[in-house]
């Protein structure tokens, strides 16, 4: 994985973690609502794996947000 890809995954993970905290949900609670493993959700947050489109749909539904909100991060976040 190149540096740009890693930065994008980390920015996505930071956004997912912030949404999780705002919703006051645990990884297990999210996983139970979207048929994903809680360990995979943690790996998304850590930028270890790239979520599929289906995973993004499942996560957005479980978190009751739009997919665009889930993948919303700007260039400034990619530079941090």
QUISUL-V822153 format. One line per field, one symbol per residue. psi: psi as a letter, one per 40 degrees, with the letter a starting at -180 (. if undefined). A space follows every 50 residues. Layout:
BEGIN
psi=???
END
This chain:
BEGIN
psi=hiddddddddddddddddddddefiiddddddeefihddddddddefdih iiddddddddddefiiddddehiidddee.
END
